[in-house]
Amino acid sequence: MKKIKMKKKLDAAYGVIGLGRFGEALATMLAQSGNEVIAVDKDERKIREIRQYTDCAFVADNLSADTLKEIGIQNCDVVIICIGEQVDVSVLTTMSVIEMGVPRVIAKALSPEQGAVLEKLGAEVVYPERDMALRLGKKLLSNNFFEYVSLCNQVEIRQIPISERLIGKSIEETEIRQRYRLNIIAIENGDETNIEVIPDYRLRRDDIIVVIGKTDNITAFANEI
């Protein structure tokens, strides 16, 4: 197998090991965004499919350190190990990649126990299935906002459609900052997006405000309006 030397470029070079639903979607998105991506899987069919997005796609029957070095994984800036179902393989592969000196290693986990082991090795851990379930749950429980981005466990960015009683009020009159300690970072209406929000702007019908702040404060504001 020929060792790959990644080209120098401004964007990061990524390695994705394991092309299940999560890994395949991730590798495809990264490659389509113009990044260098090395994709690795034991399934030849999956490798053939991903080659429409990246030339650096390799079939690997085993994920030993020697095999990964031959592929060129050590040249990546970020490597994501997407082998949550096979705990032993996930742990050993994560260990190998970390020992190669890759600056950032992210590993998929399916359970807190698996995640704890991966974290002890020095990897960042993600729980795709759990996180997707939490995202769906929040949408179902809070039907008065459209989208949100979780920045950490306590801080979020949310889109909140304004209620009838806020139409005509200025941003200052809503007291969103004083009462709820939230900041409005944008106002959307149809195809328009205003990111220069001034205190005397008066809210219009169909406005959607984009706020940033603590999750509890956002929820309190969204429920009260």
LUMKOL-371775 format. One record per residue: chain; residue number from 0; residue in one letter; x, y, z of N, C-alpha, C in turn. Coordinates in pm, whole numbers, always signed. Layout:
BEGIN
(atom A, NUM, A, (X, Y, Z), (X, Y, Z), (X, Y, Z));
...
This chain:
BEGIN
(atom A, 0, M, (+85, -120, +0), (+0, +0, +0), (+88, +124, +0));
(atom A, 1, K, (+58, +219, -82), (+139, +339, -98), (+109, +440, +12));
(atom A, 2, K, (+215, +491, +73), (+200, +593, +176), (+158, +724, +113));
(atom A, 3, I, (+64, +792, +174), (+13, +917, +118), (+72, +1036, +194));
(atom A, 4, K, (+126, +1132, +122), (+171, +1256, +181), (+68, +1364, +146));
(atom A, 5, M, (+9, +1421, +250), (-96, +1519, +227), (-36, +1649, +173));
(atom A, 6, K, (-107, +1712, +82), (-62, +1839, +26), (-73, +1949, +131));
(atom A, 7, K, (+16, +2047, +121), (+8, +2160, +212), (-106, +2251, +168));
(atom A, 8, K, (-190, +2288, +262), (-300, +2379, +230), (-348, +2446, +357));
(atom A, 9, L, (-435, +2544, +343), (-480, +2619, +459), (-576, +2538, +543));
(atom A, 10, D, (-662, +2459, +479), (-760, +2381, +553), (-693, +2261, +619));
(atom A, 11, A, (-760, +2205, +719), (-706, +2089, +789), (-718, +1964, +703));
(atom A, 12, A, (-630, +1868, +731), (-640, +1737, +667), (-703, +1642, +767));
(atom A, 13, Y, (-802, +1565, +721), (-880, +1479, +810), (-861, +1332, +776));
(atom A, 14, G, (-867, +1250, +878), (-874, +1106, +859), (-1003, +1055, +920));
(atom A, 15, V, (-1076, +972, +847), (-1200, +913, +899), (-1185, +762, +890));
(atom A, 16, I, (-1184, +696, +1005), (-1165, +551, +1010), (-1297, +486, +1048));
(atom A, 17, G, (-1354, +410, +955), (-1483, +347, +975), (-1591, +422, +901));
(atom A, 18, L, (-1647, +359, +799), (-1746, +426, +714), (-1885, +368, +732));
(atom A, 19, G, (-1930, +364, +858), (-2071, +335, +883), (-2151, +458, +845));
(atom A, 20, R, (-2276, +466, +890), (-2359, +581, +852), (-2298, +712, +900));
(atom A, 21, F, (-2247, +712, +1022), (-2187, +832, +1078), (-2057, +868, +1007));
(atom A, 22, G, (-1968, +771, +994), (-1838, +796, +932), (-1849, +835, +786));
(atom A, 23, E, (-1936, +768, +713), (-1953, +799, +571), (-2006, +940, +550));
(atom A, 24, A, (-2108, +977, +628), (-2165, +1111, +616), (-2062, +1217, +653));
(atom A, 25, L, (-1983, +1190, +756), (-1881, +1284, +800), (-1772, +1301, +694));
(atom A, 26, A, (-1721, +1189, +642), (-1615, +1194, +541), (-1664, +1266, +415));
(atom A, 27, T, (-1786, +1238, +375), (-1842, +1302, +256), (-1853, +1453, +274));
(atom A, 28, M, (-1905, +1496, +389), (-1922, +1638, +416), (-1787, +1710, +418));
(atom A, 29, L, (-1688, +1651, +485), (-1556, +1713, +493), (-1491, +1724, +355));
(atom A, 30, A, (-1503, +1618, +275), (-1443, +1619, +141), (-1513, +1719, +50));
(atom A, 31, Q, (-1646, +1724, +57), (-1722, +1818, -27), (-1693, +1963, +9));
(atom A, 32, S, (-1643, +1985, +132), (-1609, +2120, +175), (-1470, +2160, +129));
(atom A, 33, G, (-1404, +2073, +53), (-1275, +2105, -3), (-1155, +2066, +80));
(atom A, 34, N, (-1177, +1985, +183), (-1067, +1942, +270), (-1004, +1813, +219));
(atom A, 35, E, (-878, +1793, +257), (-811, +1665, +233), (-871, +1563, +329));
(atom A, 36, V, (-914, +1450, +279), (-973, +1346, +364), (-915, +1210, +328));
(atom A, 37, I, (-864, +1140, +430), (-827, +999, +415), (-940, +917, +476));
(atom A, 38, A, (-1001, +830, +397), (-1110, +745, +445), (-1063, +600, +448));
(atom A, 39, V, (-1095, +531, +557), (-1049, +393, +576), (-1164, +305, +621));
(atom A, 40, D, (-1178, +190, +558), (-1280, +92, +599), (-1240, -44, +544));
(atom A, 41, K, (-1293, -149, +605), (-1263, -285, +557), (-1356, -328, +444));
(atom A, 42, D, (-1465, -254, +423), (-1564, -287, +321), (-1527, -221, +189));
(atom A, 43, E, (-1493, -301, +89), (-1450, -249, -41), (-1560, -168, -109));
(atom A, 44, R, (-1686, -209, -92), (-1797, -137, -153), (-1805, +7, -100));
(atom A, 45, K, (-1789, +22, +31), (-1796, +155, +91), (-1681, +244, +42));
(atom A, 46, I, (-1564, +183, +26), (-1449, +258, -23), (-1472, +303, -167));
(atom A, 47, R, (-1530, +215, -249), (-1560, +253, -388), (-1655, +372, -392));
(atom A, 48, E, (-1754, +371, -303), (-1854, +478, -301), (-1792, +611, -258));
(atom A, 49, I, (-1705, +606, -157), (-1648, +731, -104), (-1545, +790, -199));
(atom A, 50, R, (-1494, +711, -293), (-1390, +760, -384), (-1442, +865, -483));
(atom A, 51, Q, (-1573, +881, -491), (-1626, +989, -574), (-1603, +1125, -507));
(atom A, 52, Y, (-1568, +1122, -377), (-1545, +1246, -303), (-1398, +1265, -264));
(atom A, 53, T, (-1322, +1156, -247), (-1181, +1167, -212), (-1103, +1054, -277));
(atom A, 54, D, (-986, +1086, -328), (-899, +985, -387), (-826, +904, -281));
(atom A, 55, C, (-818, +959, -161), (-744, +893, -52), (-837, +803, +28));
(atom A, 56, A, (-888, +699, -34), (-980, +606, +32), (-921, +466, +22));
(atom A, 57, F, (-909, +396, +135), (-835, +271, +139), (-912, +160, +209));
(atom A, 58, V, (-902, +42, +152), (-954, -79, +216), (-847, -130, +311));
(atom A, 59, A, (-884, -153, +436), (-789, -206, +534), (-855, -319, +611));
(atom A, 60, D, (-802, -439, +595), (-857, -555, +666), (-828, -550, +814));
(atom A, 61, N, (-717, -484, +851), (-688, -464, +993), (-644, -321, +1014));
(atom A, 62, L, (-655, -274, +1137), (-623, -135, +1167), (-502, -126, +1259));
(atom A, 63, S, (-403, -206, +1231), (-280, -203, +1309), (-209, -71, +1287));
(atom A, 64, A, (-118, -38, +1378), (-41, +86, +1365), (+37, +89, +1235));
(atom A, 65, D, (+93, -25, +1196), (+170, -30, +1071), (+83, +0, +950));
(atom A, 66, T, (-38, -58, +949), (-130, -35, +837), (-169, +113, +830));
(atom A, 67, L, (-201, +171, +944), (-242, +311, +946), (-129, +405, +905));
(atom A, 68, K, (-7, +372, +945), (+109, +453, +904), (+131, +443, +754));
(atom A, 69, E, (+113, +322, +700), (+132, +302, +557), (+30, +384, +477));
(atom A, 70, I, (-89, +393, +531), (-195, +472, +467), (-163, +622, +475));
(atom A, 71, G, (-100, +663, +584), (-65, +804, +601), (-149, +877, +703));
(atom A, 72, I, (-213, +803, +793), (-298, +866, +894), (-221, +965, +981));
(atom A, 73, Q, (-92, +939, +1004), (-12, +1027, +1089), (+6, +1166, +1030));
(atom A, 74, N, (-25, +1183, +902), (-12, +1313, +837), (-135, +1402, +854));
(atom A, 75, C, (-238, +1348, +915), (-363, +1423, +932), (-353, +1519, +1051));
(atom A, 76, D, (-430, +1628, +1042), (-443, +1721, +1154), (-547, +1672, +1254));
(atom A, 77, V, (-650, +1607, +1200), (-759, +1556, +1282), (-795, +1417, +1233));
(atom A, 78, V, (-810, +1322, +1325), (-856, +1188, +1288), (-979, +1154, +1372));
(atom A, 79, I, (-1082, +1106, +1305), (-1206, +1067, +1373), (-1221, +916, +1358));
(atom A, 80, I, (-1228, +845, +1472), (-1245, +700, +1472), (-1393, +670, +1493));
(atom A, 81, C, (-1457, +615, +1389), (-1602, +595, +1390), (-1635, +446, +1400));
(atom A, 82, I, (-1581, +379, +1502), (-1599, +234, +1516), (-1660, +204, +1652));
(atom A, 83, G, (-1767, +272, +1685), (-1825, +258, +1818), (-1873, +118, +1851));
(atom A, 84, E, (-1920, +45, +1751), (-1980, -87, +1776), (-1878, -191, +1822));
(atom A, 85, Q, (-1755, -181, +1775), (-1650, -276, +1812), (-1559, -208, +1913));
(atom A, 86, V, (-1590, -227, +2039), (-1521, -153, +2145), (-1371, -180, +2144));
(atom A, 87, D, (-1330, -307, +2133), (-1187, -339, +2138), (-1112, -276, +2022));
(atom A, 88, V, (-1170, -284, +1901), (-1106, -224, +1784), (-1101, -72, +1798));
(atom A, 89, S, (-1209, -13, +1850), (-1214, +131, +1870), (-1103, +178, +1963));
(atom A, 90, V, (-1088, +107, +2074), (-988, +146, +2174), (-846, +131, +2118));
(atom A, 91, L, (-818, +18, +2055), (-683, -7, +2003), (-648, +91, +1890));
(atom A, 92, T, (-745, +118, +1804), (-721, +212, +1694), (-697, +352, +1746));
(atom A, 93, T, (-777, +392, +1843), (-760, +524, +1905), (-623, +536, +1968));
(atom A, 94, M, (-580, +433, +2038), (-449, +433, +2101), (-338, +447, +1997));
(atom A, 95, S, (-350, +374, +1888), (-249, +378, +1783), (-239, +518, +1722));
(atom A, 96, V, (-354, +579, +1693), (-355, +710, +1629), (-297, +816, +1723));
(atom A, 97, I, (-331, +808, +1850), (-278, +904, +1948), (-126, +890, +1959));
(atom A, 98, E, (-78, +767, +1960), (+67, +743, +1970), (+143, +790, +1847));
(atom A, 99, M, (+72, +804, +1735), (+136, +856, +1613), (+159, +1006, +1621));
(atom A, 100, G, (+100, +1071, +1720), (+119, +1215, +1736), (+22, +1302, +1659));
(atom A, 101, V, (-91, +1244, +1616), (-194, +1324, +1548), (-244, +1431, +1646));
(atom A, 102, P, (-246, +1558, +1606), (-281, +1667, +1699), (-418, +1655, +1765));
(atom A, 103, R, (-516, +1608, +1688), (-652, +1600, +1745), (-715, +1467, +1705));
(atom A, 104, V, (-755, +1390, +1806), (-816, +1260, +1782), (-954, +1259, +1845));
(atom A, 105, I, (-1054, +1227, +1763), (-1194, +1223, +1809), (-1244, +1081, +1789));
(atom A, 106, A, (-1310, +1027, +1890), (-1358, +888, +1881), (-1507, +880, +1912));
(atom A, 107, K, (-1576, +801, +1833), (-1719, +777, +1855), (-1737, +674, +1965));
(atom A, 108, A, (-1833, +698, +2054), (-1863, +602, +2160), (-2013, +579, +2166));
(atom A, 109, L, (-2051, +460, +2208), (-2193, +425, +2220), (-2239, +417, +2365));
(atom A, 110, S, (-2145, +421, +2458), (-2181, +412, +2599), (-2087, +498, +2682));
(atom A, 111, P, (-2131, +541, +2802), (-2043, +620, +2889), (-1917, +544, +2927));
(atom A, 112, E, (-1929, +413, +2943), (-1812, +332, +2980), (-1706, +334, +2870));
(atom A, 113, Q, (-1753, +315, +2747), (-1662, +319, +2633), (-1600, +459, +2621));
(atom A, 114, G, (-1683, +561, +2639), (-1634, +697, +2631), (-1529, +727, +2736));
(atom A, 115, A, (-1548, +676, +2857), (-1452, +701, +2965), (-1314, +643, +2931));
(atom A, 116, V, (-1314, +524, +2870), (-1187, +462, +2831), (-1118, +545, +2723));
(atom A, 117, L, (-1195, +587, +2625), (-1139, +666, +2515), (-1085, +800, +2564));
(atom A, 118, E, (-1155, +861, +2658), (-1109, +988, +2713), (-978, +970, +2790));
(atom A, 119, K, (-965, +860, +2862), (-841, +834, +2936), (-722, +817, +2842));
(atom A, 120, L, (-750, +769, +2722), (-643, +755, +2623), (-600, +890, +2566));
(atom A, 121, G, (-686, +990, +2582), (-654, +1124, +2532), (-738, +1169, +2414));
(atom A, 122, A, (-844, +1095, +2383), (-930, +1132, +2270), (-1047, +1219, +2315));
(atom A, 123, E, (-1095, +1303, +2224), (-1223, +1369, +2243), (-1331, +1266, +2207));
(atom A, 124, V, (-1439, +1265, +2281), (-1542, +1163, +2261), (-1672, +1226, +2215));
(atom A, 125, V, (-1735, +1164, +2115), (-1867, +1208, +2070), (-1963, +1091, +2080));
(atom A, 126, Y, (-2090, +1124, +2104), (-2197, +1024, +2115), (-2304, +1058, +2012));
(atom A, 127, P, (-2285, +1024, +1885), (-2377, +1068, +1780), (-2523, +1030, +1803));
(atom A, 128, E, (-2549, +905, +1841), (-2687, +861, +1859), (-2753, +936, +1974));
(atom A, 129, R, (-2681, +949, +2086), (-2738, +1019, +2202), (-2763, +1166, +2170));
(atom A, 130, D, (-2664, +1229, +2105), (-2677, +1371, +2075), (-2792, +1398, +1979));
(atom A, 131, M, (-2812, +1307, +1881), (-2923, +1324, +1788), (-3057, +1307, +1861));
(atom A, 132, A, (-3062, +1214, +1955), (-3185, +1193, +2032), (-3217, +1317, +2116));
(atom A, 133, L, (-3115, +1376, +2179), (-3136, +1496, +2260), (-3183, +1612, +2174));
(atom A, 134, R, (-3125, +1623, +2054), (-3163, +1731, +1962), (-3309, +1716, +1921));
(atom A, 135, L, (-3349, +1593, +1887), (-3488, +1569, +1848), (-3581, +1595, +1965));
(atom A, 136, G, (-3541, +1551, +2085), (-3624, +1572, +2203), (-3647, +1719, +2231));
(atom A, 137, K, (-3543, +1800, +2215), (-3558, +1943, +2238), (-3654, +2005, +2138));
(atom A, 138, K, (-3648, +1958, +2015), (-3739, +2012, +1913), (-3884, +1975, +1945));
(atom A, 139, L, (-3903, +1852, +1991), (-4039, +1807, +2021), (-4097, +1879, +2142));
(atom A, 140, L, (-4012, +1904, +2243), (-4059, +1966, +2366), (-4074, +2117, +2354));
(atom A, 141, S, (-3997, +2178, +2266), (-3999, +2324, +2253), (-4041, +2361, +2111));
(atom A, 142, N, (-4173, +2359, +2089), (-4221, +2386, +1954), (-4224, +2534, +1921));
(atom A, 143, N, (-4169, +2619, +2012), (-4166, +2761, +1984), (-4028, +2809, +1942));
(atom A, 144, F, (-3938, +2717, +1905), (-3816, +2761, +1838), (-3782, +2663, +1727));
(atom A, 145, F, (-3711, +2710, +1627), (-3688, +2631, +1506), (-3559, +2551, +1512));
(atom A, 146, E, (-3448, +2618, +1538), (-3319, +2552, +1537), (-3235, +2602, +1653));
(atom A, 147, Y, (-3138, +2521, +1695), (-3046, +2566, +1797), (-2910, +2505, +1773));
(atom A, 148, V, (-2808, +2572, +1826), (-2673, +2519, +1823), (-2624, +2515, +1965));
(atom A, 149, S, (-2587, +2397, +2014), (-2538, +2383, +2150), (-2389, +2411, +2152));
(atom A, 150, L, (-2348, +2516, +2224), (-2207, +2551, +2234), (-2139, +2474, +2346));
(atom A, 151, C, (-2214, +2444, +2450), (-2168, +2358, +2560), (-2292, +2316, +2635));
(atom A, 152, N, (-2276, +2257, +2753), (-2392, +2206, +2826), (-2485, +2317, +2873));
(atom A, 153, Q, (-2435, +2442, +2882), (-2515, +2549, +2941), (-2541, +2666, +2846));
(atom A, 154, V, (-2476, +2669, +2733), (-2489, +2784, +2643), (-2536, +2738, +2505));
(atom A, 155, E, (-2633, +2811, +2449), (-2687, +2775, +2318), (-2712, +2900, +2234));
(atom A, 156, I, (-2723, +2877, +2103), (-2775, +2977, +2010), (-2907, +2921, +1958));
(atom A, 157, R, (-3014, +2999, +1968), (-3145, +2950, +1920), (-3213, +3054, +1830));
(atom A, 158, Q, (-3292, +3000, +1738), (-3385, +3081, +1660), (-3520, +3077, +1730));
(atom A, 159, I, (-3578, +3194, +1758), (-3708, +3200, +1825), (-3801, +3292, +1748));
(atom A, 160, P, (-3911, +3239, +1695), (-4009, +3326, +1627), (-4082, +3412, +1730));
(atom A, 161, I, (-4099, +3541, +1702), (-4161, +3629, +1802), (-4312, +3605, +1807));
(atom A, 162, S, (-4369, +3632, +1923), (-4513, +3616, +1942), (-4586, +3746, +1906));
(atom A, 163, E, (-4718, +3739, +1900), (-4800, +3855, +1864), (-4773, +3972, +1958));
(atom A, 164, R, (-4754, +3944, +2087), (-4743, +4054, +2183), (-4611, +4131, +2173));
(atom A, 165, L, (-4514, +4076, +2098), (-4387, +4146, +2082), (-4383, +4230, +1955));
(atom A, 166, I, (-4480, +4210, +1865), (-4482, +4287, +1740), (-4497, +4436, +1771));
(atom A, 167, G, (-4409, +4517, +1716), (-4413, +4662, +1738), (-4325, +4708, +1853));
(atom A, 168, K, (-4280, +4616, +1937), (-4194, +4654, +2048), (-4051, +4668, +1999));
(atom A, 169, S, (-3977, +4759, +2062), (-3835, +4772, +2029), (-3757, +4663, +2103));
(atom A, 170, I, (-3637, +4638, +2058), (-3553, +4540, +2126), (-3534, +4579, +2271));
(atom A, 171, E, (-3513, +4709, +2294), (-3493, +4757, +2432), (-3616, +4731, +2518));
(atom A, 172, E, (-3734, +4749, +2460), (-3859, +4731, +2536), (-3885, +4585, +2572));
(atom A, 173, T, (-3826, +4492, +2499), (-3844, +4351, +2536), (-3770, +4315, +2663));
(atom A, 174, E, (-3672, +4397, +2701), (-3589, +4373, +2820), (-3522, +4237, +2819));
(atom A, 175, I, (-3495, +4188, +2698), (-3438, +4054, +2686), (-3300, +4044, +2751));
(atom A, 176, R, (-3226, +4153, +2744), (-3091, +4151, +2803), (-3097, +4169, +2954));
(atom A, 177, Q, (-3180, +4265, +2999), (-3187, +4295, +3142), (-3251, +4180, +3221));
(atom A, 178, R, (-3364, +4129, +3169), (-3439, +4027, +3244), (-3386, +3885, +3224));
(atom A, 179, Y, (-3339, +3855, +3103), (-3302, +3717, +3073), (-3152, +3698, +3045));
(atom A, 180, R, (-3077, +3808, +3043), (-2931, +3802, +3018), (-2900, +3732, +2885));
(atom A, 181, L, (-2980, +3766, +2784), (-2960, +3711, +2650), (-2919, +3821, +2554));
(atom A, 182, N, (-2844, +3785, +2453), (-2806, +3878, +2348), (-2867, +3835, +2215));
(atom A, 183, I, (-2926, +3930, +2143), (-2978, +3903, +2010), (-2864, +3925, +1911));
(atom A, 184, I, (-2826, +3822, +1837), (-2713, +3833, +1743), (-2759, +3848, +1598));
(atom A, 185, A, (-2889, +3826, +1573), (-2941, +3844, +1437), (-3093, +3844, +1442));
(atom A, 186, I, (-3152, +3906, +1340), (-3298, +3900, +1322), (-3324, +3858, +1179));
(atom A, 187, E, (-3405, +3754, +1162), (-3436, +3701, +1030), (-3582, +3727, +998));
(atom A, 188, N, (-3608, +3757, +870), (-3746, +3772, +825), (-3749, +3737, +677));
(atom A, 189, G, (-3805, +3622, +644), (-3803, +3575, +507), (-3659, +3550, +463));
(atom A, 190, D, (-3619, +3612, +353), (-3482, +3597, +302), (-3386, +3699, +361));
(atom A, 191, E, (-3437, +3789, +447), (-3352, +3893, +505), (-3291, +3846, +636));
(atom A, 192, T, (-3164, +3880, +657), (-3097, +3854, +785), (-3023, +3980, +825));
(atom A, 193, N, (-3060, +4035, +940), (-2997, +4157, +992), (-2907, +4121, +1110));
(atom A, 194, I, (-2776, +4143, +1094), (-2683, +4109, +1203), (-2638, +4234, +1279));
(atom A, 195, E, (-2687, +4350, +1238), (-2656, +4474, +1310), (-2782, +4517, +1384));
(atom A, 196, V, (-2806, +4453, +1497), (-2930, +4475, +1572), (-2911, +4592, +1667));
(atom A, 197, I, (-2996, +4696, +1653), (-2987, +4813, +1738), (-3101, +4812, +1839));
(atom A, 198, P, (-3083, +4875, +1956), (-3185, +4871, +2062), (-3322, +4923, +2022));
(atom A, 199, D, (-3326, +5022, +1930), (-3457, +5080, +1895), (-3522, +5012, +1774));
(atom A, 200, Y, (-3464, +4901, +1727), (-3529, +4825, +1619), (-3664, +4773, +1669));
(atom A, 201, R, (-3769, +4792, +1590), (-3903, +4746, +1631), (-3935, +4615, +1559));
(atom A, 202, L, (-3974, +4519, +1637), (-3999, +4385, +1585), (-4120, +4384, +1493));
(atom A, 203, R, (-4107, +4309, +1384), (-4212, +4301, +1283), (-4275, +4162, +1284));
(atom A, 204, R, (-4391, +4151, +1226), (-4456, +4021, +1210), (-4363, +3928, +1130));
(atom A, 205, D, (-4356, +3805, +1170), (-4274, +3701, +1106), (-4124, +3715, +1134));
(atom A, 206, D, (-4085, +3809, +1223), (-3945, +3816, +1262), (-3906, +3692, +1342));
(atom A, 207, I, (-3786, +3647, +1319), (-3727, +3539, +1399), (-3600, +3595, +1461));
(atom A, 208, I, (-3592, +3594, +1594), (-3472, +3647, +1659), (-3377, +3531, +1689));
(atom A, 209, V, (-3250, +3557, +1669), (-3146, +3457, +1697), (-3075, +3504, +1823));
(atom A, 210, V, (-3087, +3426, +1930), (-3031, +3468, +2059), (-2921, +3373, +2104));
(atom A, 211, I, (-2832, +3428, +2186), (-2727, +3347, +2249), (-2732, +3372, +2399));
(atom A, 212, G, (-2717, +3264, +2475), (-2720, +3277, +2620), (-2731, +3143, +2687));
(atom A, 213, K, (-2749, +3145, +2817), (-2762, +3021, +2892), (-2892, +2951, +2855));
(atom A, 214, T, (-2885, +2820, +2848), (-3000, +2740, +2805), (-3125, +2770, +2887));
(atom A, 215, D, (-3111, +2775, +3019), (-3227, +2797, +3107), (-3290, +2934, +3081));
(atom A, 216, N, (-3207, +3034, +3057), (-3259, +3169, +3031), (-3332, +3176, +2897));
(atom A, 217, I, (-3277, +3107, +2798), (-3344, +3105, +2666), (-3479, +3036, +2677));
(atom A, 218, T, (-3482, +2924, +2748), (-3607, +2850, +2765), (-3711, +2934, +2838));
(atom A, 219, A, (-3668, +3006, +2943), (-3761, +3091, +3019), (-3819, +3200, +2930));
(atom A, 220, F, (-3733, +3264, +2850), (-3780, +3370, +2759), (-3876, +3313, +2655));
(atom A, 221, A, (-3839, +3200, +2592), (-3923, +3141, +2488), (-4058, +3099, +2541));
(atom A, 222, N, (-4062, +3052, +2665), (-4190, +3009, +2724), (-4278, +3128, +2761));
(atom A, 223, E, (-4217, +3240, +2800), (-4295, +3355, +2845), (-4349, +3438, +2731));
(atom A, 224, I, (-4285, +3433, +2614), (-4336, +3517, +2505), (-4451, +3448, +2431));
